[in-house]
Amino acid sequence: MAAIEEGRICIITSGRREGEKIVVMKVEQHQVTVKDKKGKERTVSIKHLNPTDKKA
């Protein structure tokens, strides 16, 4: 899971927010805290993220 780290830009791959770009703020065991483009923080499962090559 080294691809998902703090500051990495990811895309949500399932759920109501599918396709939304987010920034990883904090990595826990199976969950990550992310910040969306509006600045709101949410908790998302690592399984539902697709990391990109970019960092914020």
mmCIF file as Biopython writes it, N, C-alpha, C and O atoms, coordinates in Angstrom:
data_model
#
loop_
_atom_site.group_PDB
_atom_site.id
_atom_site.type_symbol
_atom_site.label_atom_id
_atom_site.label_alt_id
_atom_site.label_comp_id
_atom_site.label_asym_id
_atom_site.label_entity_id
_atom_site.label_seq_id
_atom_site.pdbx_PDB_ins_code
_atom_site.Cartn_x
_atom_site.Cartn_y
_atom_site.Cartn_z
_atom_site.occupancy
_atom_site.B_iso_or_equiv
_atom_site.auth_seq_id
_atom_site.auth_asym_id
_atom_site.pdbx_PDB_model_num
ATOM 1   N N  . MET A ? 1  ? 0.808   -1.196 0.000   1.0 0.0 1  A 1 
ATOM 2   C CA . MET A ? 1  ? 0.000   0.000  0.000   1.0 0.0 1  A 1 
ATOM 3   C C  . MET A ? 1  ? 0.853   1.262  0.000   1.0 0.0 1  A 1 
ATOM 4   O O  . MET A ? 1  ? 0.394   2.318  0.434   1.0 0.0 1  A 1 
ATOM 5   N N  . ALA A ? 2  ? 2.063   1.165  -0.472  1.0 0.0 2  A 1 
ATOM 6   C CA . ALA A ? 2  ? 2.950   2.324  -0.486  1.0 0.0 2  A 1 
ATOM 7   C C  . ALA A ? 2  ? 2.487   3.387  -1.467  1.0 0.0 2  A 1 
ATOM 8   O O  . ALA A ? 2  ? 2.905   4.540  -1.359  1.0 0.0 2  A 1 
ATOM 9   N N  . ALA A ? 3  ? 1.642   3.033  -2.417  1.0 0.0 3  A 1 
ATOM 10  C CA . ALA A ? 3  ? 1.172   4.004  -3.408  1.0 0.0 3  A 1 
ATOM 11  C C  . ALA A ? 3  ? 0.241   5.036  -2.779  1.0 0.0 3  A 1 
ATOM 12  O O  . ALA A ? 3  ? 0.153   6.164  -3.264  1.0 0.0 3  A 1 
ATOM 13  N N  . ILE A ? 4  ? -0.447  4.665  -1.715  1.0 0.0 4  A 1 
ATOM 14  C CA . ILE A ? 4  ? -1.354  5.604  -1.057  1.0 0.0 4  A 1 
ATOM 15  C C  . ILE A ? 4  ? -0.646  6.149  0.171   1.0 0.0 4  A 1 
ATOM 16  O O  . ILE A ? 4  ? -0.472  5.455  1.173   1.0 0.0 4  A 1 
ATOM 17  N N  . GLU A ? 5  ? -0.241  7.410  0.069   1.0 0.0 5  A 1 
ATOM 18  C CA . GLU A ? 5  ? 0.481   8.067  1.147   1.0 0.0 5  A 1 
ATOM 19  C C  . GLU A ? 5  ? -0.061  9.482  1.296   1.0 0.0 5  A 1 
ATOM 20  O O  . GLU A ? 5  ? -0.820  9.954  0.450   1.0 0.0 5  A 1 
ATOM 21  N N  . GLU A ? 6  ? 0.329   10.151 2.367   1.0 0.0 6  A 1 
ATOM 22  C CA . GLU A ? 6  ? -0.139  11.511 2.626   1.0 0.0 6  A 1 
ATOM 23  C C  . GLU A ? 6  ? 0.292   12.448 1.506   1.0 0.0 6  A 1 
ATOM 24  O O  . GLU A ? 6  ? 1.440   12.418 1.063   1.0 0.0 6  A 1 
ATOM 25  N N  . GLY A ? 7  ? -0.636  13.274 1.059   1.0 0.0 7  A 1 
ATOM 26  C CA . GLY A ? 7  ? -0.351  14.243 0.006   1.0 0.0 7  A 1 
ATOM 27  C C  . GLY A ? 7  ? -0.608  13.726 -1.397  1.0 0.0 7  A 1 
ATOM 28  O O  . GLY A ? 7  ? -0.508  14.495 -2.354  1.0 0.0 7  A 1 
ATOM 29  N N  . ARG A ? 8  ? -0.936  12.453 -1.552  1.0 0.0 8  A 1 
ATOM 30  C CA . ARG A ? 8  ? -1.173  11.850 -2.871  1.0 0.0 8  A 1 
ATOM 31  C C  . ARG A ? 8  ? -2.569  12.203 -3.362  1.0 0.0 8  A 1 
ATOM 32  O O  . ARG A ? 8  ? -3.523  12.181 -2.585  1.0 0.0 8  A 1 
ATOM 33  N N  . ILE A ? 9  ? -2.697  12.525 -4.636  1.0 0.0 9  A 1 
ATOM 34  C CA . ILE A ? 9  ? -4.005  12.765 -5.248  1.0 0.0 9  A 1 
ATOM 35  C C  . ILE A ? 9  ? -4.539  11.420 -5.731  1.0 0.0 9  A 1 
ATOM 36  O O  . ILE A ? 9  ? -3.842  10.685 -6.431  1.0 0.0 9  A 1 
ATOM 37  N N  . CYS A ? 10 ? -5.782  11.100 -5.354  1.0 0.0 10 A 1 
ATOM 38  C CA . CYS A ? 10 ? -6.412  9.837  -5.729  1.0 0.0 10 A 1 
ATOM 39  C C  . CYS A ? 10 ? -7.784  10.114 -6.327  1.0 0.0 10 A 1 
ATOM 40  O O  . CYS A ? 10 ? -8.324  11.213 -6.199  1.0 0.0 10 A 1 
ATOM 41  N N  . ILE A ? 11 ? -8.337  9.098  -6.982  1.0 0.0 11 A 1 
ATOM 42  C CA . ILE A ? 11 ? -9.684  9.169  -7.530  1.0 0.0 11 A 1 
ATOM 43  C C  . ILE A ? 11 ? -10.523 8.110  -6.832  1.0 0.0 11 A 1 
ATOM 44  O O  . ILE A ? 11 ? -10.099 6.960  -6.714  1.0 0.0 11 A 1 
ATOM 45  N N  . ILE A ? 12 ? -11.705 8.485  -6.371  1.0 0.0 12 A 1 
ATOM 46  C CA . ILE A ? 12 ? -12.612 7.537  -5.724  1.0 0.0 12 A 1 
ATOM 47  C C  . ILE A ? 12 ? -13.238 6.670  -6.816  1.0 0.0 12 A 1 
ATOM 48  O O  . ILE A ? 12 ? -13.744 7.192  -7.810  1.0 0.0 12 A 1 
ATOM 49  N N  . THR A ? 13 ? -13.207 5.329  -6.633  1.0 0.0 13 A 1 
ATOM 50  C CA . THR A ? 13 ? -13.638 4.412  -7.683  1.0 0.0 13 A 1 
ATOM 51  C C  . THR A ? 13 ? -15.008 3.787  -7.451  1.0 0.0 13 A 1 
ATOM 52  O O  . THR A ? 13 ? -15.523 3.116  -8.346  1.0 0.0 13 A 1 
ATOM 53  N N  . SER A ? 14 ? -15.612 3.980  -6.293  1.0 0.0 14 A 1 
ATOM 54  C CA . SER A ? 14 ? -16.945 3.424  -6.092  1.0 0.0 14 A 1 
ATOM 55  C C  . SER A ? 14 ? -17.736 4.276  -5.107  1.0 0.0 14 A 1 
ATOM 56  O O  . SER A ? 14 ? -17.178 5.060  -4.340  1.0 0.0 14 A 1 
ATOM 57  N N  . GLY A ? 15 ? -19.044 4.098  -5.152  1.0 0.0 15 A 1 
ATOM 58  C CA . GLY A ? 15 ? -19.905 4.842  -4.252  1.0 0.0 15 A 1 
ATOM 59  C C  . GLY A ? 15 ? -20.489 6.080  -4.886  1.0 0.0 15 A 1 
ATOM 60  O O  . GLY A ? 15 ? -20.361 6.306  -6.089  1.0 0.0 15 A 1 
ATOM 61  N N  . ARG A ? 16 ? -21.126 6.868  -4.067  1.0 0.0 16 A 1 
ATOM 62  C CA . ARG A ? 16 ? -21.814 8.067  -4.527  1.0 0.0 16 A 1 
ATOM 63  C C  . ARG A ? 16 ? -20.850 9.111  -5.083  1.0 0.0 16 A 1 
ATOM 64  O O  . ARG A ? 16 ? -21.220 9.892  -5.959  1.0 0.0 16 A 1 
ATOM 65  N N  . ARG A ? 17 ? -19.629 9.130  -4.586  1.0 0.0 17 A 1 
ATOM 66  C CA . ARG A ? 17 ? -18.636 10.119 -5.022  1.0 0.0 17 A 1 
ATOM 67  C C  . ARG A ? 17 ? -17.657 9.558  -6.039  1.0 0.0 17 A 1 
ATOM 68  O O  . ARG A ? 17 ? -16.532 10.047 -6.139  1.0 0.0 17 A 1 
ATOM 69  N N  . GLU A ? 18 ? -18.053 8.555  -6.786  1.0 0.0 18 A 1 
ATOM 70  C CA . GLU A ? 18 ? -17.208 7.921  -7.793  1.0 0.0 18 A 1 
ATOM 71  C C  . GLU A ? 18 ? -16.712 8.950  -8.813  1.0 0.0 18 A 1 
ATOM 72  O O  . GLU A ? 18 ? -17.489 9.761  -9.316  1.0 0.0 18 A 1 
ATOM 73  N N  . GLY A ? 19 ? -15.412 8.906  -9.111  1.0 0.0 19 A 1 
ATOM 74  C CA . GLY A ? 19 ? -14.824 9.812  -10.085 1.0 0.0 19 A 1 
ATOM 75  C C  . GLY A ? 19 ? -14.296 11.110 -9.498  1.0 0.0 19 A 1 
ATOM 76  O O  . GLY A ? 19 ? -13.662 11.891 -10.207 1.0 0.0 19 A 1 
ATOM 77  N N  . GLU A ? 20 ? -14.543 11.356 -8.227  1.0 0.0 20 A 1 
ATOM 78  C CA . GLU A ? 20 ? -14.115 12.597 -7.586  1.0 0.0 20 A 1 
ATOM 79  C C  . GLU A ? 20 ? -12.630 12.525 -7.227  1.0 0.0 20 A 1 
ATOM 80  O O  . GLU A ? 20 ? -12.161 11.508 -6.714  1.0 0.0 20 A 1 
ATOM 81  N N  . LYS A ? 21 ? -11.893 13.601 -7.495  1.0 0.0 21 A 1 
ATOM 82  C CA . LYS A ? 21 ? -10.484 13.665 -7.129  1.0 0.0 21 A 1 
ATOM 83  C C  . LYS A ? 21 ? -10.369 14.189 -5.707  1.0 0.0 21 A 1 
ATOM 84  O O  . LYS A ? 21 ? -11.039 15.150 -5.330  1.0 0.0 21 A 1 
ATOM 85  N N  . ILE A ? 22 ? -9.509  13.545 -4.923  1.0 0.0 22 A 1 
ATOM 86  C CA . ILE A ? 22 ? -9.319  13.922 -3.525  1.0 0.0 22 A 1 
ATOM 87  C C  . ILE A ? 22 ? -7.828  13.904 -3.193  1.0 0.0 22 A 1 
ATOM 88  O O  . ILE A ? 22 ? -7.017  13.379 -3.956  1.0 0.0 22 A 1 
ATOM 89  N N  . VAL A ? 23 ? -7.481  14.481 -2.049  1.0 0.0 23 A 1 
ATOM 90  C CA . VAL A ? 23 ? -6.108  14.474 -1.550  1.0 0.0 23 A 1 
ATOM 91  C C  . VAL A ? 23 ? -6.092  13.705 -0.243  1.0 0.0 23 A 1 
ATOM 92  O O  . VAL A ? 23 ? -6.914  13.964 0.635   1.0 0.0 23 A 1 
ATOM 93  N N  . VAL A ? 24 ? -5.163  12.758 -0.097  1.0 0.0 24 A 1 
ATOM 94  C CA . VAL A ? 24 ? -5.049  11.950 1.119   1.0 0.0 24 A 1 
ATOM 95  C C  . VAL A ? 24 ? -4.389  12.799 2.196   1.0 0.0 24 A 1 
ATOM 96  O O  . VAL A ? 24 ? -3.310  13.351 1.984   1.0 0.0 24 A 1 
ATOM 97  N N  . MET A ? 25 ? -5.044  12.902 3.358   1.0 0.0 25 A 1 
ATOM 98  C CA . MET A ? 25 ? -4.529  13.696 4.463   1.0 0.0 25 A 1 
ATOM 99  C C  . MET A ? 25 ? -3.876  12.833 5.535   1.0 0.0 25 A 1 
ATOM 100 O O  . MET A ? 25 ? -2.833  13.201 6.076   1.0 0.0 25 A 1 
ATOM 101 N N  . LYS A ? 26 ? -4.489  11.672 5.850   1.0 0.0 26 A 1 
ATOM 102 C CA . LYS A ? 26 ? -3.991  10.815 6.919   1.0 0.0 26 A 1 
ATOM 103 C C  . LYS A ? 26 ? -4.272  9.368  6.549   1.0 0.0 26 A 1 
ATOM 104 O O  . LYS A ? 26 ? -5.385  9.037  6.140   1.0 0.0 26 A 1 
ATOM 105 N N  . VAL A ? 27 ? -3.271  8.503  6.689   1.0 0.0 27 A 1 
ATOM 106 C CA . VAL A ? 27 ? -3.427  7.085  6.360   1.0 0.0 27 A 1 
ATOM 107 C C  . VAL A ? 27 ? -3.513  6.295  7.662   1.0 0.0 27 A 1 
ATOM 108 O O  . VAL A ? 27 ? -2.647  6.411  8.530   1.0 0.0 27 A 1 
ATOM 109 N N  . GLU A ? 28 ? -4.563  5.493  7.785   1.0 0.0 28 A 1 
ATOM 110 C CA . GLU A ? 28 ? -4.723  4.594  8.918   1.0 0.0 28 A 1 
ATOM 111 C C  . GLU A ? 28 ? -4.612  3.171  8.378   1.0 0.0 28 A 1 
ATOM 112 O O  . GLU A ? 28 ? -4.085  2.980  7.282   1.0 0.0 28 A 1 
ATOM 113 N N  . GLN A ? 29 ? -5.089  2.175  9.107   1.0 0.0 29 A 1 
ATOM 114 C CA . GLN A ? 29 ? -4.894  0.797  8.685   1.0 0.0 29 A 1 
ATOM 115 C C  . GLN A ? 29 ? -5.640  0.464  7.398   1.0 0.0 29 A 1 
ATOM 116 O O  . GLN A ? 29 ? -5.002  0.092  6.414   1.0 0.0 29 A 1 
ATOM 117 N N  . HIS A ? 30 ? -6.957  0.582  7.367   1.0 0.0 30 A 1 
ATOM 118 C CA . HIS A ? 30 ? -7.749  0.285  6.173   1.0 0.0 30 A 1 
ATOM 119 C C  . HIS A ? 30 ? -8.556  1.490  5.705   1.0 0.0 30 A 1 
ATOM 120 O O  . HIS A ? 30 ? -9.301  1.401  4.729   1.0 0.0 30 A 1 
ATOM 121 N N  . GLN A ? 31 ? -8.412  2.596  6.389   1.0 0.0 31 A 1 
ATOM 122 C CA . GLN A ? 31 ? -9.149  3.812  6.076   1.0 0.0 31 A 1 
ATOM 123 C C  . GLN A ? 31 ? -8.165  4.960  5.871   1.0 0.0 31 A 1 
ATOM 124 O O  . GLN A ? 31 ? -7.058  4.946  6.409   1.0 0.0 31 A 1 
ATOM 125 N N  . VAL A ? 32 ? -8.576  5.938  5.098   1.0 0.0 32 A 1 
ATOM 126 C CA . VAL A ? 32 ? -7.788  7.156  4.949   1.0 0.0 32 A 1 
ATOM 127 C C  . VAL A ? 32 ? -8.715  8.350  5.135   1.0 0.0 32 A 1 
ATOM 128 O O  . VAL A ? 32 ? -9.895  8.299  4.791   1.0 0.0 32 A 1 
ATOM 129 N N  . THR A ? 33 ? -8.164  9.412  5.680   1.0 0.0 33 A 1 
ATOM 130 C CA . THR A ? 33 ? -8.888  10.670 5.773   1.0 0.0 33 A 1 
ATOM 131 C C  . THR A ? 33 ? -8.480  11.477 4.559   1.0 0.0 33 A 1 
ATOM 132 O O  . THR A ? 33 ? -7.293  11.668 4.296   1.0 0.0 33 A 1 
ATOM 133 N N  . VAL A ? 34 ? -9.485  11.955 3.812   1.0 0.0 34 A 1 
ATOM 134 C CA . VAL A ? 34 ? -9.226  12.671 2.574   1.0 0.0 34 A 1 
ATOM 135 C C  . VAL A ? 34 ? -9.890  14.043 2.616   1.0 0.0 34 A 1 
ATOM 136 O O  . VAL A ? 34 ? -10.801 14.282 3.409   1.0 0.0 34 A 1 
ATOM 137 N N  . LYS A ? 35 ? -9.422  14.931 1.759   1.0 0.0 35 A 1 
ATOM 138 C CA . LYS A ? 35 ? -10.013 16.264 1.635   1.0 0.0 35 A 1 
ATOM 139 C C  . LYS A ? 35 ? -10.439 16.437 0.186   1.0 0.0 35 A 1 
ATOM 140 O O  . LYS A ? 35 ? -9.642  16.233 -0.729  1.0 0.0 35 A 1 
ATOM 141 N N  . ASP A ? 36 ? -11.708 16.815 -0.024  1.0 0.0 36 A 1 
ATOM 142 C CA . ASP A ? 36 ? -12.201 16.999 -1.388  1.0 0.0 36 A 1 
ATOM 143 C C  . ASP A ? 36 ? -11.942 18.425 -1.857  1.0 0.0 36 A 1 
ATOM 144 O O  . ASP A ? 36 ? -11.353 19.229 -1.134  1.0 0.0 36 A 1 
ATOM 145 N N  . LYS A ? 37 ? -12.390 18.733 -3.075  1.0 0.0 37 A 1 
ATOM 146 C CA . LYS A ? 37 ? -12.093 20.051 -3.658  1.0 0.0 37 A 1 
ATOM 147 C C  . LYS A ? 37 ? -12.762 21.199 -2.919  1.0 0.0 37 A 1 
ATOM 148 O O  . LYS A ? 37 ? -12.313 22.339 -3.030  1.0 0.0 37 A 1 
ATOM 149 N N  . LYS A ? 38 ? -13.823 20.928 -2.167  1.0 0.0 38 A 1 
ATOM 150 C CA . LYS A ? 38 ? -14.475 21.964 -1.377  1.0 0.0 38 A 1 
ATOM 151 C C  . LYS A ? 38 ? -13.793 22.169 -0.027  1.0 0.0 38 A 1 
ATOM 152 O O  . LYS A ? 38 ? -14.114 23.112 0.697   1.0 0.0 38 A 1 
ATOM 153 N N  . GLY A ? 39 ? -12.841 21.278 0.316   1.0 0.0 39 A 1 
ATOM 154 C CA . GLY A ? 39 ? -12.122 21.397 1.578   1.0 0.0 39 A 1 
ATOM 155 C C  . GLY A ? 39 ? -12.705 20.577 2.701   1.0 0.0 39 A 1 
ATOM 156 O O  . GLY A ? 39 ? -12.235 20.660 3.836   1.0 0.0 39 A 1 
ATOM 157 N N  . LYS A ? 40 ? -13.729 19.779 2.409   1.0 0.0 40 A 1 
ATOM 158 C CA . LYS A ? 40 ? -14.365 18.976 3.441   1.0 0.0 40 A 1 
ATOM 159 C C  . LYS A ? 40 ? -13.609 17.659 3.626   1.0 0.0 40 A 1 
ATOM 160 O O  . LYS A ? 40 ? -13.262 16.994 2.650   1.0 0.0 40 A 1 
ATOM 161 N N  . GLU A ? 41 ? -13.354 17.285 4.885   1.0 0.0 41 A 1 
ATOM 162 C CA . GLU A ? 41 ? -12.650 16.049 5.166   1.0 0.0 41 A 1 
ATOM 163 C C  . GLU A ? 41 ? -13.638 14.899 5.337   1.0 0.0 41 A 1 
ATOM 164 O O  . GLU A ? 41 ? -14.706 15.059 5.928   1.0 0.0 41 A 1 
ATOM 165 N N  . ARG A ? 42 ? -13.259 13.737 4.807   1.0 0.0 42 A 1 
ATOM 166 C CA . ARG A ? 42 ? -14.085 12.538 4.865   1.0 0.0 42 A 1 
ATOM 167 C C  . ARG A ? 42 ? -13.183 11.337 5.134   1.0 0.0 42 A 1 
ATOM 168 O O  . ARG A ? 42 ? -11.964 11.420 4.985   1.0 0.0 42 A 1 
ATOM 169 N N  . THR A ? 43 ? -13.793 10.223 5.531   1.0 0.0 43 A 1 
ATOM 170 C CA . THR A ? 43 ? -13.071 8.974  5.701   1.0 0.0 43 A 1 
ATOM 171 C C  . THR A ? 43 ? -13.490 8.027  4.590   1.0 0.0 43 A 1 
ATOM 172 O O  . THR A ? 43 ? -14.681 7.841  4.341   1.0 0.0 43 A 1 
ATOM 173 N N  . VAL A ? 44 ? -12.492 7.419  3.912   1.0 0.0 44 A 1 
ATOM 174 C CA . VAL A ? 44 ? -12.741 6.554  2.764   1.0 0.0 44 A 1 
ATOM 175 C C  . VAL A ? 44 ? -11.914 5.287  2.934   1.0 0.0 44 A 1 
ATOM 176 O O  . VAL A ? 44 ? -10.809 5.331  3.473   1.0 0.0 44 A 1 
ATOM 177 N N  . SER A ? 45 ? -12.448 4.157  2.476   1.0 0.0 45 A 1 
ATOM 178 C CA . SER A ? 45 ? -11.707 2.906  2.492   1.0 0.0 45 A 1 
ATOM 179 C C  . SER A ? 45 ? -10.612 2.937  1.428   1.0 0.0 45 A 1 
ATOM 180 O O  . SER A ? 45 ? -10.802 3.495  0.347   1.0 0.0 45 A 1 
ATOM 181 N N  . ILE A ? 46 ? -9.472  2.337  1.742   1.0 0.0 46 A 1 
ATOM 182 C CA . ILE A ? 46 ? -8.369  2.275  0.788   1.0 0.0 46 A 1 
ATOM 183 C C  . ILE A ? 46 ? -8.768  1.488  -0.451  1.0 0.0 46 A 1 
ATOM 184 O O  . ILE A ? 46 ? -8.261  1.762  -1.539  1.0 0.0 46 A 1 
ATOM 185 N N  . LYS A ? 47 ? -9.662  0.519  -0.312  1.0 0.0 47 A 1 
ATOM 186 C CA . LYS A ? 47 ? -10.112 -0.299 -1.436  1.0 0.0 47 A 1 
ATOM 187 C C  . LYS A ? 47 ? -10.802 0.532  -2.512  1.0 0.0 47 A 1 
ATOM 188 O O  . LYS A ? 47 ? -10.829 0.131  -3.676  1.0 0.0 47 A 1 
ATOM 189 N N  . HIS A ? 48 ? -11.358 1.680  -2.140  1.0 0.0 48 A 1 
ATOM 190 C CA . HIS A ? 48 ? -12.135 2.497  -3.062  1.0 0.0 48 A 1 
ATOM 191 C C  . HIS A ? 48 ? -11.336 3.630  -3.681  1.0 0.0 48 A 1 
ATOM 192 O O  . HIS A ? 48 ? -11.919 4.546  -4.261  1.0 0.0 48 A 1 
ATOM 193 N N  . LEU A ? 49 ? -10.006 3.586  -3.570  1.0 0.0 49 A 1 
ATOM 194 C CA . LEU A ? 49 ? -9.169  4.654  -4.111  1.0 0.0 49 A 1 
ATOM 195 C C  . LEU A ? 49 ? -8.264  4.145  -5.216  1.0 0.0 49 A 1 
ATOM 196 O O  . LEU A ? 49 ? -7.759  3.024  -5.155  1.0 0.0 49 A 1 
ATOM 197 N N  . ASN A ? 50 ? -8.064  4.977  -6.226  1.0 0.0 50 A 1 
ATOM 198 C CA . ASN A ? 50 ? -7.140  4.690  -7.302  1.0 0.0 50 A 1 
ATOM 199 C C  . ASN A ? 50 ? -6.103  5.816  -7.306  1.0 0.0 50 A 1 
ATOM 200 O O  . ASN A ? 50 ? -6.419  6.940  -7.696  1.0 0.0 50 A 1 
ATOM 201 N N  . PRO A ? 51 ? -4.863  5.528  -6.874  1.0 0.0 51 A 1 
ATOM 202 C CA . PRO A ? 51 ? -3.864  6.598  -6.777  1.0 0.0 51 A 1 
ATOM 203 C C  . PRO A ? 51 ? -3.403  7.080  -8.152  1.0 0.0 51 A 1 
ATOM 204 O O  . PRO A ? 51 ? -3.345  6.299  -9.102  1.0 0.0 51 A 1 
ATOM 205 N N  . THR A ? 52 ? -3.080  8.354  -8.252  1.0 0.0 52 A 1 
ATOM 206 C CA . THR A ? 52 ? -2.507  8.923  -9.467  1.0 0.0 52 A 1 
ATOM 207 C C  . THR A ? 52 ? -1.019  9.143  -9.234  1.0 0.0 52 A 1 
ATOM 208 O O  . THR A ? 52 ? -0.514  8.893  -8.140  1.0 0.0 52 A 1 
ATOM 209 N N  . ASP A ? 53 ? -0.323  9.609  -10.255 1.0 0.0 53 A 1 
ATOM 210 C CA . ASP A ? 53 ? 1.108   9.855  -10.134 1.0 0.0 53 A 1 
ATOM 211 C C  . ASP A ? 53 ? 1.422   11.201 -9.501  1.0 0.0 53 A 1 
ATOM 212 O O  . ASP A ? 53 ? 2.583   11.495 -9.215  1.0 0.0 53 A 1 
ATOM 213 N N  . LYS A ? 54 ? 0.401   12.020 -9.278  1.0 0.0 54 A 1 
ATOM 214 C CA . LYS A ? 54 ? 0.617   13.384 -8.795  1.0 0.0 54 A 1 
ATOM 215 C C  . LYS A ? 54 ? 0.536   13.474 -7.279  1.0 0.0 54 A 1 
ATOM 216 O O  . LYS A ? 54 ? -0.172  12.704 -6.630  1.0 0.0 54 A 1 
ATOM 217 N N  . LYS A ? 55 ? 1.281   14.436 -6.727  1.0 0.0 55 A 1 
ATOM 218 C CA . LYS A ? 55 ? 1.191   14.752 -5.314  1.0 0.0 55 A 1 
ATOM 219 C C  . LYS A ? 55 ? 0.717   16.196 -5.188  1.0 0.0 55 A 1 
ATOM 220 O O  . LYS A ? 55 ? 1.020   17.040 -6.031  1.0 0.0 55 A 1 
ATOM 221 N N  . ALA A ? 56 ? -0.019  16.459 -4.139  1.0 0.0 56 A 1 
ATOM 222 C CA . ALA A ? 56 ? -0.546  17.807 -3.918  1.0 0.0 56 A 1 
ATOM 223 C C  . ALA A ? 56 ? 0.497   18.742 -3.358  1.0 0.0 56 A 1 
ATOM 224 O O  . ALA A ? 56 ? 0.209   19.914 -3.116  1.0 0.0 56 A 1 
#
